[in-house]
Amino acid sequence: MAGRLEGKRRVGLPSLLPLGLGSLGGHTPVPHRIPLPEQDMLLLYTDGLTEARNASGDFYPLADRLAARRPTAPDGLVATVSADVRDWTHHLADDIALIAVERPAAAARC
């Protein structure tokens, strides 16, 4: 699924088995290229984030929660999402991995 969410874009990629179990699925993973414009950030996360639930049993709504926030750097994005999901759940039942990267502006790369 792809589409902009107030400056955010969700990129859908195929779901695959966990590392080390790929041979059980019969599918060979293939690389995917995703254009990342200058100064855009990419957030990678594990299913522990999107499967985190609050006391009412609602899943963590990542896109909705990000729409209200404006982190300006990858470390700020990771810190914001990490703190927010902990506030949402009050108790994490699964591990979560977050990685954020940013493509620098052309002038910053020189």
Secondary structure as GFF3:
##gff-version 3
##sequence-region A 1 110
A	DSSP	beta_strand	3	5	.	.	.	ID=ss1
A	DSSP	beta_strand	8	10	.	.	.	ID=ss2
A	DSSP	three_ten_helix	22	24	.	.	.	ID=ss3
A	DSSP	beta_strand	41	45	.	.	.	ID=ss4
A	DSSP	alpha_helix	47	50	.	.	.	ID=ss5
A	DSSP	alpha_helix	62	67	.	.	.	ID=ss6
A	DSSP	alpha_helix	74	89	.	.	.	ID=ss7
A	DSSP	beta_strand	98	102	.	.	.	ID=ss8
A	DSSP	alpha_helix	106	109	.	.	.	ID=ss9
###
